[in-house]
Amino acid sequence: MNAMTDDETLDRQLREAIPYIDDDGFTARVMVRLPAARREPRWVRAMILIGLTALGSGVAYLLSGGGRFVREGMLQLSNFPIWMLLVFAFGCGLVIGAFAVIVAIRKTPEVRDLARLRF
Amino acid sequence: MELSDADLIARVLVDDDQHAFGELVRRHQSSVRGLLRQLTRTDIALADDLAQETFVRAYKNIRSFRGDARFSTWLYRIAYNCFREDARRRKELVGVDEEQLQAQHDPQTVDAGLRHDLMHALSLLPLHERTAVVLCCQNGLSHDEAARVLDIPLGTVKTNVLRGREKLKRTLAAWGPN
């Protein structure tokens, strides 16, 4: 056994001393012990979401007198000057883009950590 | 392309995808079982039981994983808690404690070869020093991560690592050829 000269050597030798443990059925044994899946698959949730959206749209259409307010809104919009429509579209894009960036930062740990860095 | 741990966790969270969780188990089983073997002083059967319990708990509580730390660090914390609960239960049942177990180890029975010397010397350390050395020196966790895993102050981790290293060096030097 060689004498340990420094912490780095000791740490390296400790790391190299760890044997890789073969799975050897371990994962299968864990999987058997897992509780049953708690949630319905993605497509079921997608169908529920689409169904509810369609139902809500149908109710709104009927209650608004066959979508009269949508037609009127579109007519009013077509009377606006083109530059005003462009500014409106650009503003909407900015707001949605900013919202998407905030959500992405909140959901991504790597980006969130980067945002916390102090320079 | 191999999915990252974060991708697999997202699949478990969104779809309750047990295959994705299985892949996480396959990736981390060796390090978690290795850690528990060190903590239980190479009691392989007990270590594997605790490792299974660790992964089942991880699956049940995966929604509490916020991604602040690495997934492996989070797993080590659960593994350490499983070990501590089991040790407490055993102590209550049969009255065997850490010091008694330590006294049962005979340094004369050490195997030949550096690897065996190291692992044996490691197993002779007191639990708190052994755990700190295994996490920081062997598994590459920072002192801060180890403090979170063990739920103890950062300074205590640093002290335990320092003392553990010194004892390891002394033990290995004593076993070495003169």
Interface residues (C-beta under 8 A of the other chain):
Chain A: M1 N2 A3 M4 D7 L10 D11 Q13 L14 R15 E16 A17 I18 P19 Y20 I21 D22 D23 F26 T27 R29 V30 M31 R33 L34 P35 A37 R38 R39 P41 R42 P109
Chain B: A6 V14 D15 D16 Q18 F21 G22 V25 R26 Q29 S30 R33 G34 R37 D48 A51 Q52 F55 V56 Y59 K60 G67 D68 L114 R115 D117 L118 M119 L122 V133 C137 Q138 N139 G140 R165 L168 K169 L172 A173 W175 G176 P177
